[in-house]
Amino acid sequence: MNETSSEQNFFKKNKEKFGLGALVAYVFLLGLGTIGEIWEIEWILDLPLFRPPGKY
């Protein structure tokens, strides 16, 4: 029982850091995709995250 409460305490204590990390990762990926689309940088557009469905 102590293990569960310590895990919950860990997530309560670090909730803001996880949220900030997720926001930074989202903005980074959004910027990377935007740069790839605007300047048509193929290595960015060929990443699995930015590939359109059905390609490859």
PDB file of N, H, CA, C and O in Angstrom:
ATOM      1  N   MET A   1       0.808  -1.179   0.000  1.00  0.00           N
ATOM      2  CA  MET A   1       0.000   0.000   0.000  1.00  0.00           C
ATOM      3  C   MET A   1       0.865   1.262   0.000  1.00  0.00           C
ATOM      4  O   MET A   1       0.505   2.273  -0.602  1.00  0.00           O
ATOM      5  N   ASN A   2       1.982   1.190   0.666  1.00  0.00           N
ATOM      6  H   ASN A   2       2.275   0.369   1.156  1.00  0.00           H
ATOM      7  CA  ASN A   2       2.888   2.337   0.729  1.00  0.00           C
ATOM      8  C   ASN A   2       3.478   2.639  -0.642  1.00  0.00           C
ATOM      9  O   ASN A   2       3.742   3.794  -0.976  1.00  0.00           O
ATOM     10  N   GLU A   3       3.684   1.571  -1.443  1.00  0.00           N
ATOM     11  H   GLU A   3       3.469   0.633  -1.171  1.00  0.00           H
ATOM     12  CA  GLU A   3       4.253   1.756  -2.779  1.00  0.00           C
ATOM     13  C   GLU A   3       3.303   2.551  -3.674  1.00  0.00           C
ATOM     14  O   GLU A   3       3.745   3.412  -4.435  1.00  0.00           O
ATOM     15  N   THR A   4       2.019   2.273  -3.589  1.00  0.00           N
ATOM     16  H   THR A   4       1.659   1.575  -2.971  1.00  0.00           H
ATOM     17  CA  THR A   4       1.033   2.985  -4.405  1.00  0.00           C
ATOM     18  C   THR A   4       0.968   4.450  -4.010  1.00  0.00           C
ATOM     19  O   THR A   4       0.904   5.320  -4.879  1.00  0.00           O
ATOM     20  N   SER A   5       0.984   4.737  -2.723  1.00  0.00           N
ATOM     21  H   SER A   5       1.037   4.030  -2.018  1.00  0.00           H
ATOM     22  CA  SER A   5       0.904   6.133  -2.293  1.00  0.00           C
ATOM     23  C   SER A   5       2.183   6.888  -2.648  1.00  0.00           C
ATOM     24  O   SER A   5       2.132   8.085  -2.929  1.00  0.00           O
ATOM     25  N   SER A   6       3.325   6.208  -2.639  1.00  0.00           N
ATOM     26  H   SER A   6       3.367   5.235  -2.411  1.00  0.00           H
ATOM     27  CA  SER A   6       4.560   6.894  -3.024  1.00  0.00           C
ATOM     28  C   SER A   6       4.576   7.188  -4.520  1.00  0.00           C
ATOM     29  O   SER A   6       5.113   8.211  -4.947  1.00  0.00           O
ATOM     30  N   GLU A   7       3.980   6.280  -5.332  1.00  0.00           N
ATOM     31  H   GLU A   7       3.545   5.449  -4.985  1.00  0.00           H
ATOM     32  CA  GLU A   7       3.873   6.547  -6.771  1.00  0.00           C
ATOM     33  C   GLU A   7       2.941   7.718  -7.027  1.00  0.00           C
ATOM     34  O   GLU A   7       3.241   8.580  -7.854  1.00  0.00           O
ATOM     35  N   GLN A   8       1.812   7.760  -6.327  1.00  0.00           N
ATOM     36  H   GLN A   8       1.569   7.060  -5.655  1.00  0.00           H
ATOM     37  CA  GLN A   8       0.875   8.868  -6.495  1.00  0.00           C
ATOM     38  C   GLN A   8       1.519  10.170  -6.043  1.00  0.00           C
ATOM     39  O   GLN A   8       1.328  11.212  -6.670  1.00  0.00           O
ATOM     40  N   ASN A   9       2.275  10.113  -4.963  1.00  0.00           N
ATOM     41  H   ASN A   9       2.430   9.267  -4.454  1.00  0.00           H
ATOM     42  CA  ASN A   9       2.958  11.301  -4.466  1.00  0.00           C
ATOM     43  C   ASN A   9       3.994  11.780  -5.477  1.00  0.00           C
ATOM     44  O   ASN A   9       4.164  12.985  -5.666  1.00  0.00           O
ATOM     45  N   PHE A  10       4.691  10.842  -6.131  1.00  0.00           N
ATOM     46  H   PHE A  10       4.553   9.864  -5.977  1.00  0.00           H
ATOM     47  CA  PHE A  10       5.683  11.197  -7.149  1.00  0.00           C
ATOM     48  C   PHE A  10       5.026  11.938  -8.304  1.00  0.00           C
ATOM     49  O   PHE A  10       5.542  12.955  -8.766  1.00  0.00           O
ATOM     50  N   PHE A  11       3.880  11.429  -8.774  1.00  0.00           N
ATOM     51  H   PHE A  11       3.461  10.602  -8.399  1.00  0.00           H
ATOM     52  CA  PHE A  11       3.206  12.073  -9.899  1.00  0.00           C
ATOM     53  C   PHE A  11       2.582  13.401  -9.492  1.00  0.00           C
ATOM     54  O   PHE A  11       2.552  14.338 -10.290  1.00  0.00           O
ATOM     55  N   LYS A  12       2.087  13.495  -8.274  1.00  0.00           N
ATOM     56  H   LYS A  12       2.111  12.734  -7.625  1.00  0.00           H
ATOM     57  CA  LYS A  12       1.543  14.776  -7.803  1.00  0.00           C
ATOM     58  C   LYS A  12       2.644  15.819  -7.713  1.00  0.00           C
ATOM     59  O   LYS A  12       2.445  16.981  -8.067  1.00  0.00           O
ATOM     60  N   LYS A  13       3.805  15.394  -7.236  1.00  0.00           N
ATOM     61  H   LYS A  13       3.967  14.450  -6.948  1.00  0.00           H
ATOM     62  CA  LYS A  13       4.914  16.329  -7.052  1.00  0.00           C
ATOM     63  C   LYS A  13       5.487  16.807  -8.386  1.00  0.00           C
ATOM     64  O   LYS A  13       5.927  17.952  -8.495  1.00  0.00           O
ATOM     65  N   ASN A  14       5.486  15.948  -9.393  1.00  0.00           N
ATOM     66  H   ASN A  14       5.129  15.018  -9.305  1.00  0.00           H
ATOM     67  CA  ASN A  14       6.134  16.275 -10.665  1.00  0.00           C
ATOM     68  C   ASN A  14       5.153  16.524 -11.804  1.00  0.00           C
ATOM     69  O   ASN A  14       5.550  16.514 -12.969  1.00  0.00           O
ATOM     70  N   LYS A  15       3.879  16.749 -11.487  1.00  0.00           N
ATOM     71  H   LYS A  15       3.557  16.757 -10.540  1.00  0.00           H
ATOM     72  CA  LYS A  15       2.862  16.930 -12.523  1.00  0.00           C
ATOM     73  C   LYS A  15       3.197  18.112 -13.425  1.00  0.00           C
ATOM     74  O   LYS A  15       3.041  18.013 -14.642  1.00  0.00           O
ATOM     75  N   GLU A  16       3.647  19.211 -12.867  1.00  0.00           N
ATOM     76  H   GLU A  16       3.774  19.291 -11.878  1.00  0.00           H
ATOM     77  CA  GLU A  16       3.962  20.396 -13.675  1.00  0.00           C
ATOM     78  C   GLU A  16       5.143  20.141 -14.604  1.00  0.00           C
ATOM     79  O   GLU A  16       5.156  20.615 -15.740  1.00  0.00           O
ATOM     80  N   LYS A  17       6.126  19.398 -14.128  1.00  0.00           N
ATOM     81  H   LYS A  17       6.115  19.012 -13.205  1.00  0.00           H
ATOM     82  CA  LYS A  17       7.291  19.098 -14.962  1.00  0.00           C
ATOM     83  C   LYS A  17       6.915  18.195 -16.132  1.00  0.00           C
ATOM     84  O   LYS A  17       7.405  18.385 -17.245  1.00  0.00           O
ATOM     85  N   PHE A  18       6.043  17.205 -15.884  1.00  0.00           N
ATOM     86  H   PHE A  18       5.645  17.050 -14.980  1.00  0.00           H
ATOM     87  CA  PHE A  18       5.585  16.337 -16.971  1.00  0.00           C
ATOM     88  C   PHE A  18       4.777  17.123 -17.987  1.00  0.00           C
ATOM     89  O   PHE A  18       4.934  16.929 -19.193  1.00  0.00           O
ATOM     90  N   GLY A  19       3.919  18.004 -17.511  1.00  0.00           N
ATOM     91  H   GLY A  19       3.791  18.161 -16.531  1.00  0.00           H
ATOM     92  CA  GLY A  19       3.114  18.829 -18.412  1.00  0.00           C
ATOM     93  C   GLY A  19       3.974  19.751 -19.244  1.00  0.00           C
ATOM     94  O   GLY A  19       3.745  19.902 -20.444  1.00  0.00           O
ATOM     95  N   LEU A  20       4.964  20.371 -18.622  1.00  0.00           N
ATOM     96  H   LEU A  20       5.151  20.249 -17.647  1.00  0.00           H
ATOM     97  CA  LEU A  20       5.869  21.261 -19.349  1.00  0.00           C
ATOM     98  C   LEU A  20       6.692  20.482 -20.367  1.00  0.00           C
ATOM     99  O   LEU A  20       6.905  20.956 -21.483  1.00  0.00           O
ATOM    100  N   GLY A  21       7.153  19.300 -19.998  1.00  0.00           N
ATOM    101  H   GLY A  21       6.980  18.915 -19.091  1.00  0.00           H
ATOM    102  CA  GLY A  21       7.911  18.463 -20.931  1.00  0.00           C
ATOM    103  C   GLY A  21       7.078  18.048 -22.131  1.00  0.00           C
ATOM    104  O   GLY A  21       7.567  18.049 -23.261  1.00  0.00           O
ATOM    105  N   ALA A  22       5.808  17.691 -21.890  1.00  0.00           N
ATOM    106  H   ALA A  22       5.410  17.691 -20.972  1.00  0.00           H
ATOM    107  CA  ALA A  22       4.918  17.323 -22.994  1.00  0.00           C
ATOM    108  C   ALA A  22       4.659  18.523 -23.895  1.00  0.00           C
ATOM    109  O   ALA A  22       4.614  18.378 -25.117  1.00  0.00           O
ATOM    110  N   LEU A  23       4.489  19.704 -23.311  1.00  0.00           N
ATOM    111  H   LEU A  23       4.526  19.822 -22.318  1.00  0.00           H
ATOM    112  CA  LEU A  23       4.254  20.918 -24.096  1.00  0.00           C
ATOM    113  C   LEU A  23       5.471  21.271 -24.944  1.00  0.00           C
ATOM    114  O   LEU A  23       5.323  21.647 -26.107  1.00  0.00           O
ATOM    115  N   VAL A  24       6.661  21.158 -24.384  1.00  0.00           N
ATOM    116  H   VAL A  24       6.782  20.853 -23.439  1.00  0.00           H
ATOM    117  CA  VAL A  24       7.889  21.448 -25.128  1.00  0.00           C
ATOM    118  C   VAL A  24       8.056  20.452 -26.277  1.00  0.00           C
ATOM    119  O   VAL A  24       8.412  20.847 -27.388  1.00  0.00           O
ATOM    120  N   ALA A  25       7.802  19.170 -26.022  1.00  0.00           N
ATOM    121  H   ALA A  25       7.512  18.850 -25.120  1.00  0.00           H
ATOM    122  CA  ALA A  25       7.908  18.162 -27.086  1.00  0.00           C
ATOM    123  C   ALA A  25       6.899  18.431 -28.192  1.00  0.00           C
ATOM    124  O   ALA A  25       7.221  18.286 -29.371  1.00  0.00           O
ATOM    125  N   TYR A  26       5.670  18.824 -27.822  1.00  0.00           N
ATOM    126  H   TYR A  26       5.408  18.942 -26.864  1.00  0.00           H
ATOM    127  CA  TYR A  26       4.634  19.123 -28.813  1.00  0.00           C
ATOM    128  C   TYR A  26       5.029  20.312 -29.680  1.00  0.00           C
ATOM    129  O   TYR A  26       4.899  20.262 -30.903  1.00  0.00           O
ATOM    130  N   VAL A  27       5.507  21.374 -29.055  1.00  0.00           N
ATOM    131  H   VAL A  27       5.613  21.415 -28.061  1.00  0.00           H
ATOM    132  CA  VAL A  27       5.898  22.572 -29.812  1.00  0.00           C
ATOM    133  C   VAL A  27       7.092  22.267 -30.710  1.00  0.00           C
ATOM    134  O   VAL A  27       7.148  22.755 -31.838  1.00  0.00           O
ATOM    135  N   PHE A  28       8.049  21.467 -30.233  1.00  0.00           N
ATOM    136  H   PHE A  28       8.003  21.070 -29.316  1.00  0.00           H
ATOM    137  CA  PHE A  28       9.201  21.090 -31.048  1.00  0.00           C
ATOM    138  C   PHE A  28       8.763  20.311 -32.285  1.00  0.00           C
ATOM    139  O   PHE A  28       9.204  20.605 -33.396  1.00  0.00           O
ATOM    140  N   LEU A  29       7.897  19.319 -32.093  1.00  0.00           N
ATOM    141  H   LEU A  29       7.539  19.080 -31.191  1.00  0.00           H
ATOM    142  CA  LEU A  29       7.434  18.517 -33.233  1.00  0.00           C
ATOM    143  C   LEU A  29       6.575  19.340 -34.184  1.00  0.00           C
ATOM    144  O   LEU A  29       6.640  19.154 -35.399  1.00  0.00           O
ATOM    145  N   LEU A  30       5.778  20.241 -33.644  1.00  0.00           N
ATOM    146  H   LEU A  30       5.725  20.392 -32.657  1.00  0.00           H
ATOM    147  CA  LEU A  30       4.970  21.115 -34.486  1.00  0.00           C
ATOM    148  C   LEU A  30       5.863  22.016 -35.333  1.00  0.00           C
ATOM    149  O   LEU A  30       5.613  22.196 -36.525  1.00  0.00           O
ATOM    150  N   GLY A  31       6.897  22.580 -34.725  1.00  0.00           N
ATOM    151  H   GLY A  31       7.100  22.434 -33.756  1.00  0.00           H
ATOM    152  CA  GLY A  31       7.840  23.419 -35.468  1.00  0.00           C
ATOM    153  C   GLY A  31       8.609  22.628 -36.507  1.00  0.00           C
ATOM    154  O   GLY A  31       8.827  23.108 -37.619  1.00  0.00           O
ATOM    155  N   LEU A  32       9.022  21.420 -36.155  1.00  0.00           N
ATOM    156  H   LEU A  32       8.845  21.030 -35.252  1.00  0.00           H
ATOM    157  CA  LEU A  32       9.762  20.583 -37.097  1.00  0.00           C
ATOM    158  C   LEU A  32       8.905  20.242 -38.309  1.00  0.00           C
ATOM    159  O   LEU A  32       9.381  20.304 -39.443  1.00  0.00           O
ATOM    160  N   GLY A  33       7.652  19.883 -38.080  1.00  0.00           N
ATOM    161  H   GLY A  33       7.266  19.833 -37.159  1.00  0.00           H
ATOM    162  CA  GLY A  33       6.756  19.583 -39.191  1.00  0.00           C
ATOM    163  C   GLY A  33       6.475  20.799 -40.049  1.00  0.00           C
ATOM    164  O   GLY A  33       6.385  20.692 -41.272  1.00  0.00           O
ATOM    165  N   THR A  34       6.337  21.953 -39.420  1.00  0.00           N
ATOM    166  H   THR A  34       6.411  22.040 -38.426  1.00  0.00           H
ATOM    167  CA  THR A  34       6.088  23.188 -40.168  1.00  0.00           C
ATOM    168  C   THR A  34       7.280  23.546 -41.041  1.00  0.00           C
ATOM    169  O   THR A  34       7.111  23.910 -42.204  1.00  0.00           O
ATOM    170  N   ILE A  35       8.474  23.446 -40.493  1.00  0.00           N
ATOM    171  H   ILE A  35       8.611  23.151 -39.547  1.00  0.00           H
ATOM    172  CA  ILE A  35       9.689  23.723 -41.270  1.00  0.00           C
ATOM    173  C   ILE A  35       9.802  22.748 -42.440  1.00  0.00           C
ATOM    174  O   ILE A  35      10.149  23.145 -43.552  1.00  0.00           O
ATOM    175  N   GLY A  36       9.511  21.476 -42.189  1.00  0.00           N
ATOM    176  H   GLY A  36       9.229  21.153 -41.285  1.00  0.00           H
ATOM    177  CA  GLY A  36       9.564  20.478 -43.259  1.00  0.00           C
ATOM    178  C   GLY A  36       8.582  20.767 -44.375  1.00  0.00           C
ATOM    179  O   GLY A  36       8.900  20.564 -45.547  1.00  0.00           O
ATOM    180  N   GLU A  37       7.389  21.240 -44.028  1.00  0.00           N
ATOM    181  H   GLU A  37       7.131  21.404 -43.076  1.00  0.00           H
ATOM    182  CA  GLU A  37       6.381  21.548 -45.047  1.00  0.00           C
ATOM    183  C   GLU A  37       6.718  22.826 -45.809  1.00  0.00           C
ATOM    184  O   GLU A  37       6.603  22.864 -47.034  1.00  0.00           O
ATOM    185  N   ILE A  38       7.130  23.863 -45.102  1.00  0.00           N
ATOM    186  H   ILE A  38       7.223  23.832 -44.107  1.00  0.00           H
ATOM    187  CA  ILE A  38       7.381  25.154 -45.761  1.00  0.00           C
ATOM    188  C   ILE A  38       8.554  25.061 -46.723  1.00  0.00           C
ATOM    189  O   ILE A  38       8.454  25.493 -47.871  1.00  0.00           O
ATOM    190  N   TRP A  39       9.664  24.498 -46.259  1.00  0.00           N
ATOM    191  H   TRP A  39       9.744  24.147 -45.326  1.00  0.00           H
ATOM    192  CA  TRP A  39      10.857  24.436 -47.098  1.00  0.00           C
ATOM    193  C   TRP A  39      11.021  23.092 -47.802  1.00  0.00           C
ATOM    194  O   TRP A  39      12.053  22.839 -48.425  1.00  0.00           O
ATOM    195  N   GLU A  40      10.010  22.232 -47.705  1.00  0.00           N
ATOM    196  H   GLU A  40       9.173  22.437 -47.199  1.00  0.00           H
ATOM    197  CA  GLU A  40       9.993  20.929 -48.374  1.00  0.00           C
ATOM    198  C   GLU A  40      11.272  20.128 -48.126  1.00  0.00           C
ATOM    199  O   GLU A  40      11.916  19.657 -49.063  1.00  0.00           O
ATOM    200  N   ILE A  41      11.618  19.988 -46.874  1.00  0.00           N
ATOM    201  H   ILE A  41      11.095  20.371 -46.113  1.00  0.00           H
ATOM    202  CA  ILE A  41      12.795  19.217 -46.472  1.00  0.00           C
ATOM    203  C   ILE A  41      12.369  17.749 -46.376  1.00  0.00           C
ATOM    204  O   ILE A  41      11.629  17.361 -45.472  1.00  0.00           O
ATOM    205  N   GLU A  42      12.846  16.950 -47.317  1.00  0.00           N
ATOM    206  H   GLU A  42      13.447  17.265 -48.052  1.00  0.00           H
ATOM    207  CA  GLU A  42      12.352  15.583 -47.474  1.00  0.00           C
ATOM    208  C   GLU A  42      12.674  14.681 -46.289  1.00  0.00           C
ATOM    209  O   GLU A  42      11.858  13.827 -45.941  1.00  0.00           O
ATOM    210  N   TRP A  43      13.840  14.841 -45.656  1.00  0.00           N
ATOM    211  H   TRP A  43      14.503  15.534 -45.939  1.00  0.00           H
ATOM    212  CA  TRP A  43      14.161  13.931 -44.562  1.00  0.00           C
ATOM    213  C   TRP A  43      13.230  14.151 -43.380  1.00  0.00           C
ATOM    214  O   TRP A  43      12.975  13.223 -42.612  1.00  0.00           O
ATOM    215  N   ILE A  44      12.722  15.358 -43.227  1.00  0.00           N
ATOM    216  H   ILE A  44      12.929  16.111 -43.850  1.00  0.00           H
ATOM    217  CA  ILE A  44      11.746  15.603 -42.160  1.00  0.00           C
ATOM    218  C   ILE A  44      10.402  14.997 -42.554  1.00  0.00           C
ATOM    219  O   ILE A  44       9.744  14.343 -41.745  1.00  0.00           O
ATOM    220  N   LEU A  45      10.008  15.220 -43.796  1.00  0.00           N
ATOM    221  H   LEU A  45      10.543  15.751 -44.453  1.00  0.00           H
ATOM    222  CA  LEU A  45       8.711  14.727 -44.243  1.00  0.00           C
ATOM    223  C   LEU A  45       8.673  13.206 -44.347  1.00  0.00           C
ATOM    224  O   LEU A  45       7.589  12.622 -44.339  1.00  0.00           O
ATOM    225  N   ASP A  46       9.826  12.553 -44.442  1.00  0.00           N
ATOM    226  H   ASP A  46      10.707  13.028 -44.448  1.00  0.00           H
ATOM    227  CA  ASP A  46       9.882  11.094 -44.517  1.00  0.00           C
ATOM    228  C   ASP A  46       9.931  10.426 -43.145  1.00  0.00           C
ATOM    229  O   ASP A  46       9.934   9.197 -43.062  1.00  0.00           O
ATOM    230  N   LEU A  47       9.970  11.208 -42.071  1.00  0.00           N
ATOM    231  H   LEU A  47       9.967  12.206 -42.138  1.00  0.00           H
ATOM    232  CA  LEU A  47       9.909  10.618 -40.734  1.00  0.00           C
ATOM    233  C   LEU A  47       8.537   9.964 -40.553  1.00  0.00           C
ATOM    234  O   LEU A  47       7.541  10.492 -41.047  1.00  0.00           O
ATOM    235  N   PRO A  48       8.467   8.831 -39.858  1.00  0.00           N
ATOM    236  CA  PRO A  48       7.182   8.129 -39.715  1.00  0.00           C
ATOM    237  C   PRO A  48       6.071   8.989 -39.114  1.00  0.00           C
ATOM    238  O   PRO A  48       4.897   8.787 -39.425  1.00  0.00           O
ATOM    239  N   LEU A  49       6.422   9.922 -38.279  1.00  0.00           N
ATOM    240  H   LEU A  49       7.375  10.086 -38.026  1.00  0.00           H
ATOM    241  CA  LEU A  49       5.418  10.778 -37.646  1.00  0.00           C
ATOM    242  C   LEU A  49       4.738  11.702 -38.649  1.00  0.00           C
ATOM    243  O   LEU A  49       3.553  12.001 -38.503  1.00  0.00           O
ATOM    244  N   PHE A  50       5.463  12.156 -39.661  1.00  0.00           N
ATOM    245  H   PHE A  50       6.426  11.913 -39.780  1.00  0.00           H
ATOM    246  CA  PHE A  50       4.941  13.130 -40.609  1.00  0.00           C
ATOM    247  C   PHE A  50       4.521  12.509 -41.942  1.00  0.00           C
ATOM    248  O   PHE A  50       4.053  13.221 -42.831  1.00  0.00           O
ATOM    249  N   ARG A  51       4.680  11.204 -42.089  1.00  0.00           N
ATOM    250  H   ARG A  51       5.060  10.626 -41.367  1.00  0.00           H
ATOM    251  CA  ARG A  51       4.316  10.526 -43.329  1.00  0.00           C
ATOM    252  C   ARG A  51       2.803  10.434 -43.461  1.00  0.00           C
ATOM    253  O   ARG A  51       2.126  10.088 -42.493  1.00  0.00           O
ATOM    254  N   PRO A  52       2.260  10.734 -44.629  1.00  0.00           N
ATOM    255  CA  PRO A  52       0.809  10.591 -44.792  1.00  0.00           C
ATOM    256  C   PRO A  52       0.401   9.120 -44.777  1.00  0.00           C
ATOM    257  O   PRO A  52       1.196   8.261 -45.157  1.00  0.00           O
ATOM    258  N   PRO A  53      -0.807   8.819 -44.351  1.00  0.00           N
ATOM    259  CA  PRO A  53      -1.252   7.423 -44.318  1.00  0.00           C
ATOM    260  C   PRO A  53      -1.227   6.805 -45.715  1.00  0.00           C
ATOM    261  O   PRO A  53      -1.664   7.423 -46.685  1.00  0.00           O
ATOM    262  N   GLY A  54      -0.719   5.597 -45.805  1.00  0.00           N
ATOM    263  H   GLY A  54      -0.363   5.095 -45.016  1.00  0.00           H
ATOM    264  CA  GLY A  54      -0.665   4.884 -47.073  1.00  0.00           C
ATOM    265  C   GLY A  54       0.642   5.052 -47.818  1.00  0.00           C
ATOM    266  O   GLY A  54       0.886   4.337 -48.790  1.00  0.00           O
ATOM    267  N   LYS A  55       1.501   5.986 -47.389  1.00  0.00           N
ATOM    268  H   LYS A  55       1.303   6.568 -46.600  1.00  0.00           H
ATOM    269  CA  LYS A  55       2.797   6.145 -48.050  1.00  0.00           C
ATOM    270  C   LYS A  55       3.750   5.134 -47.426  1.00  0.00           C
ATOM    271  O   LYS A  55       3.878   5.067 -46.203  1.00  0.00           O
ATOM    272  N   TYR A  56       4.418   4.349 -48.264  1.00  0.00           N
ATOM    273  H   TYR A  56       4.315   4.404 -49.257  1.00  0.00           H
ATOM    274  CA  TYR A  56       5.314   3.257 -47.878  1.00  0.00           C
ATOM    275  C   TYR A  56       4.491   2.150 -47.332  1.00  0.00           C
ATOM    276  O   TYR A  56       5.031   1.116 -46.938  1.00  0.00           O
TER     277      TYR A  56
END
